Amino acid sequence: MVSDTEKKGKSWFKNVLSSQSQMEKKIVETQPLVSEVDPSISTELVEESQSTLADEKKLFSKDSQDKIAMDVMVAIETMLKDRQLLTYKNKGLEDQLAAANETINRLKHEQIKKDQLVQEKNKEIRELENNLTNKQMSYDQLLEDYKTYQLASNMEYEKISNQLETEVAKYNKLYEESSNTQYQNMQKINTLEDKIRSLEIENQKYSEQYQKIVEEKTELIKTINDFTEKMSFSFSSKTVVANTSQSE
């Protein structure tokens, strides 16, 4: 009885293993297709495999088998569950790997774009460096020209300042001489004005004296004329009297 049971268990175990291997092959064959096809189709395939496993479970129900067969079935179910779990985990890892590959490809594409952008920016930086170098050279040249111009301007300023100081000194000297001359001229004018006033006073005195002399002279001439007339009249009267006496 035990040998028959063992034989039945072994044959059943072989059948289960063959069925399991066939299911694994189906899963392996359908697995790459699932990663390539639409998610709804992959879901249908998983549901179909699960329904097949359910049918086999019904076929090998625990009520129709003995203890050894039951233990073997429990072990196989555990193995199947572990296998299915590993399959699901592998599928999840494959999905993660695909997502990671997609992310890596996207990052590579972005890296290529960033490298191109960096190259363009480096080109712009080189152009800016060249422009900056040219501007720096122009600035240095302008600075040198400015220093030369400033030196020449300072020399010209010093020259003009010296000339201005000389001219200011000449002007001050001339102004001082002019002031002295004006002062001397004012003194001379004041002296001459005093002298003129003195001469006018003397002239006035001389004029008054002359006028007085003229008046005295006129008076004297008048007196002389009167005296002369009187004397002439007196002399003519005496002559007439003398002539009269002689005639008698």
Secondary structure, DSSP 8 states (H G I E B T S, - for coil): -HHHHHHHHHHHHHHHHHHHHHHHHHHHHHHHHHHHS-HHHHHHHHHHHHHHHHHHHHHT-GGGS-HHHHHHHHHHHHHHHHHHHHHHHHHHHHHHHHHHHHHHHHHHHHHHHHHHHHHHHHHHHHHHHHHHHHHHHHHHHHHHHHHHHHHHHHHHHHHHHHHHHHHHHHHHHHHHHHHHHHHHHHHHHHHHHHHHHHHHHHHHHHHHHHHHHHHHHHHHHHHHHHHHHHHHHHHHHHHHHHHHHHH-
